[in-house]
Amino acid sequence: MDNFSLADAAAVAARLHALCGDSGLRPWEFMGKSLLPVVQGGMGVGVSAGGLAGAVAALGAVGTISSVDLRRHHPDLMALTGNLEKEPDARERIDAANLEALAREIARARELSGGRGLIAVNIMRAVSAYEAYARHALACGVDAIVVGAGLPLDLPEIARDFPKAALIPILSDARGVQLIVRKWEKKGRLPDAIVIEHPRLAGGHLGAAKVEDLNDRRFDFDVVLPAVLEFFRSAGIEGRIPLIAAGGISSGDDIRRLQALGATAVQLGTAFAVTKECDAHPEFKRILAEAKPEDVVEFISVAGLPARAVRTPWLDKYLRMEPRLKSNAHVKPCTMRFDCLAHCGLRDGNANWGQFCIDKMLGHALAGQTGLGLFFRGAGRLPFGTQIRSVYELMQWLVGGILPAGLLENHA
């Protein structure tokens, strides 16, 4: 927490809720709570862990833990799993450590939240431990499971024993929404909410088949949100599934515009990644905050989808070498010993996908290693320019239009 103590968080959350109404934004009624219409997006590896998620939830919004490789935040777990190159059970031991780390981060976020807001866990459908992460998070009592990087067609079965947990897929166009809703209906469940993520604006892995698709009009909010709402009306489920718009959001004006188009809430990632409470190294935050528009590039990621990241020495070198690396692609053992992705270009010898270890590169970024890391970032400007501010100050700006002292309006 910043600018107030944990004991004061309830009063601060109430003040933010009042600011939200006064500024013309609609609070989000979800899972029996009145929430600020702001969701902090899941960011891995380890960027959004229990510290950030708990701080966001404490103020009456939705905080999200990214599930992948959270052992990096726990020295005891890293000590147990950091040197297993020759151990035949390396994968099982690392997976077990990551599940333990996930439980710890959920408990940490829950304690920080003080029972306010909601705690979600974001899980990539593309990771090999997707089902194990989902089941463990649910068993730990998380409020919501958010799944992107693939279609979670099996999530209703996985969560069958946890009917009170919200299930939230991340999709990018109306066709994807229709597919998920129709498949889930046959399983007796509807999504509790849906994140509509714009691939031209969001950071990290993007919901488009290739870079050239990022400008397709079907992803624009003024196209996809009305189309999804019309589908809901025709399907007889109008008003039952809130939509959360994600990508390029930096102000209350953006939230009002998207609520007018039919979104209930919005999701932000990079703006929360550069807060004081973010779980990443300070150098990670600096890299993201100081990146100029020309420093943010799209490239084909390790999972075969476009990704958006900051141009760093490592990324520049990789992009220069990528044609040669792809020409020499061949099957090889996983260098991290636990096969984080179900399908990996480097490990599986798939020349159409990225030829680097995504977990290793994101781990370097988490630790602030500028020359080695892969720093995912959204395309839009940040609310406070290059400044690192608190979650509280960010929420004040988003729901109340209040800038931190000394910050000029043209910075926001």
N, C-alpha and C positions, 0 to 999 in steps of 0.2 A: 504494500500500500504506500501511497505517497500523498503528502499534504494533509493527511488525517490518519488517526489511529484506527486499528481494526474495530475498536469499541465504538467509534463514531460512524462506522460504515453504514449502519441502518439509517441514520439520519441523513447521510449524504445520498444514499440510494433514494430516499423519499424526496429529497430536494431535486434530484435529477428527474424523477418521475413527474414532479410538478412542472419542471422546465419543459419537459417533453410536451405536455398538454398545452402549456402557454405558447409554445412555438408553432402550434398547429400540426404537430405530428400525432399519429394515432399509436397509443401503446399496443402491445401485442398480447392478446389473451391466449395463453397456451399452457396446456397441462395444469390447469387450475391456478395459474399465476398470471398477474398482470406484469408484463415484462417491457423493458425498453425495446424498441424495434430494431435492435442491433445484435448481430451475431458475430462473435470473433471467430474467424475461420481457422481450421486446423492447419498447422504448418510443421512439417517434419524436415529433417530428422531432429526432434527435440526442441524445436523453436517455440512451439506452444505446448508446454507441459503444465504441471499442476499450478505453478506460480502464476503464470499469465491467466490461465483459465479461471483460477480461483479469484483473482483480482477483478476480472470482468464480471463474474457471477455475483460477487459481493455488492456490486453496484446495481444489480437488478437486470442484467442482460444475460446472454448465453455465452459462456466460456467453453472453449473446445480444446481438448487435449489431442495431439496427434499421436497415434499409437506406435509408430515404427521406431524400433531400436532405442527405447527409452532408458535402457541400462546405461547409456552414456552419461546420464545425470547422477549415477550412483557408483561412487568409487569402489565400494565393496563388490558390486556385481561385475564391474569391469575387471577387477582383480581376479575374479573367479573365471572369467571368460575371455580375457584379452589375449591369451597365448595358447590357443588350442589347435594350432596348425596340424599337429600330428595325432590328435585324439579322434578315434573313430566315432565318438558320440558328441562331437563338437556342436553339430546343429541342434541336437536335443537340449544340450546344456545352455546354449545361447538363447534358444526359444524360451526355455524355462526362466532364465534370468530376465528376459524382456517382459514376460507375463508378470513376474514379481514387480518389476519396475512400473508397469502399467497400474497395478493395484496400488502401489505407493503413491503414484501421481494422482490417481483418482481420490485417494484419501486426503492428500494434501490440498487438492482443489476444494474438496468438500469442506475441510476445516476452514480454509480462508474465506469461503463463500458465506459462512454463517447462516446457511439455509436459504439465502436469497438467490434469485436468478436460477439458472439451470446449468448443469455440467454435462457436456456432450463429449463423446470420443469419436474422432474422425479416423476411419480405416479405409485404406486403399483396397479396392477389390482386386487389384493386380498383385498384391503381396501374397506370398505362399501361406502365411499364417493368418490370412484374413478371417477365416472361421474361428480359429482359436482366439484371436484378439477379440472378436465380437462376443463370443460366449463368455470370455473372462471378464470383459467390461460389464456385461449384463449381470453376471454373478456378483460383481463388486458394487452393484447398485447404481450404475450411471443412469442419468436421466434420459439420454438420447444417444443413438448410434447414427452417425453420419457417414455415408459411403459414397466415394467418388472413384475416379480412374477405373471405370468399368461398370457394367450393369449388375446390381445386386439382386438378381432374380430370385435367389434362394434365401434372402434375408428374413422373410416371414417365417420360414421353417426354423432357421437358426434361433430366432427370438420367440418361438412359440410359447415357451414356458415363462416369458416375461412380458405379459400383455400390457403392463403399465409403462414400459419404456417406449419412448418415441423412436420411430424408424424414419430416417430422412435421407433419401437418395439425392445425389448431386447430378443434375442433367443440364443440357445446354440448349435443347430445342424442343418444340412441341411434339415431334415424332417420338423422341425418347420418353417424354412424359406419358404419352398414350400407351407405349409399349409396357412401361413399368406398371401403370395403373391397371391395365387389362390383365397382365400376368399375375399381379398381386391379388386382384379381385377373385381370381380363380382359387387362390389359396386362403380366401376369407379375410383379407386384410387390405387396407388402403394405407398409403404413406401418411404419416402424421403431419408432415410438411415436406416441401420439395425445395431444394436450392436450385435456382436457375442461374448458372454461372456463364457469363459472357467470355468466350475464349479469347477475344481480341483485347480484353481489359484485365483479366485475372492474371495471377502469377502462378508459377509452378507448372505442373502438367495441365494441358489445356484440352477442352472437350471438342477437338476438331481432328479430322483424319490427317490433315497435313497443313503446313504453314499457309498455303494458298487459300485454305478454307476460312481463315480467321476473319476475313472481311465479308463473309457471306451474310446477307441481310437477315437470314432466318434466325441468326443469333441475337439480333438487336432487340433490346427490351421492348421497344414500341411495337415489335412484331410478335415476339414469342409470348409475352405476358398476356395480351388479348387473345392470342390463339389458344393458349392453355386454358384460360378462363372460359372461352367458348366451348372447348372440349368438355370441361367440367359440367357446363350447363347441359350439353347434349347427352352426357352420360348420367345425368341425374345426381351428381355429387357436388353441385355448386355450394360453395361456402364451407366445405368440409376439409379442404387441404390448403393450408396457408402456403403462399409462395414467398421465398426469400431470394431477393435479387443480389447477385454477387458480381463484382468487377467494376472498377473505375469510380467507386463511391468515396467522397472525401468531405462531405458537408451535409448539413441539415437540408439544404436546398435539393441536393441529390436524393435524399430520403423522401422528401415531399413529392418530388417528381415521380419517383418510382411507386410510391403509395398511390398516387393519382392514376398510374397505369395498371394498378391492381395488385402490386406487391404488398404483403403484410409487414415484412421486415427486410433488412438488408444485411449482407455479410461482408466484412472487411478483413483482409489478411495483413497486407504490408503495413498499413497504418498502425496495427497493433504490434507488428514485429519490431517497430522502432520506438516502443514505449520502454520506460524504465523497468517495468515489471516483466517484460519479455524474458524468456528463459535462456536466450542465446547470449553469447559473449558480446561485450560492448563493441568490439571491432566489427562483428557481424552487423550490428545496428548502424554503425557509421557507414559501412559500405552501402547498405540499402538507402540510407537517408541522403547520402551525398551523390548518389548516381544521377547523372543527367539523362534526359530522354534518349539521347543518342547512345548512352551506355547500356540501355536495356534492349536485348536482342532476342529474337525467336530462333529456335533451332530444333532439330529433331532429337528427341530425348531417348534415353535408354529403353523406355517402355514403348517405343514406336509411335508416340504421339508428340506433337509440338510441345515445347516448354519455353517459358520466358524467364530469362535470368540476366543478371548484371554482367557486362563484359569485363572480365578480369584477366590477368595474365594466363591463368590456367585455361579459361574458356577460349581465349584467343588462340592459344597453342593447340588446343584440341580441335577447334574448327579448321585450322590449317592442316592438321594431320588426319582428319577424319576420312578423306578419300582413301588414303593409304591403309589406314587401320581397317576400314571396311573391306578392302580388297584382300586383306590377310585374315579375315575373320575365320575362326575355327572353334570347335567345341573345346572347352577347357574347364578344369575344376573351379568352383567358386572361390575367389580370393578371400572372401569374408567368412567362409566356413558355415554359413547358415542360410544361403540361398534366399535372400530377402524377397526377390520377385519370383512369381510363378514362371514368368518368361523373361529372359534376360539376353540382350543382344551379345554382350561380352561373353557370358558363360556358355550360351547355346550356339554361338557362332552364327548368329543371324545378322547378315551384312546389311540388312535394311534398317536395323536399329542401332542405337548409340553403342559405341565400343568403349565404355568406361563403367566403373562400379558406382552406381548412384548412391548407395549407402555410404561408401567411403568418402565421396566428394561432398555430400551433404553433411557428413560428420566433421569434415575439415571446416566447412562453413560455420557450423554450430560453434566450433572452438575459435572462430575468428581468424583462421589461417588464410589470409588473403591470396597468397600465391598458389594455394592448392584447392580451395573450396569452390563449390558451385552454389551461387547465391541467387536463389529464386526471388523474383520481385514482380509485383503488378506493374501495369503500364502507366497508370495515372500518377498525378502529382500527389504529394503527401500533405496532410492538413497543416503541418507546422514547418514546411520546408525541410531544411537539414537538421532541425533541432530534435533532440530526443526528449520527449515529454512523458508525463505519467498517463496511465489509463484514465484516471479521474479527469485530467485536463482534456483528453481526447473525447471522453463521453460528454463533458460540458459543451464542447464545441459541436459535436454531432447532434445532440438533442436540444441544445439551448442557444447555439450560436455565440457562445461566450469564449473569447480568445484568452489565452494565458496573458498575464500582465507583461507588458513590454513587447508583445508580438503585434506587428502591424497587420491590418486587414489584408493587404496584398500578399501576405505570406500564406494565407489560408485558401 
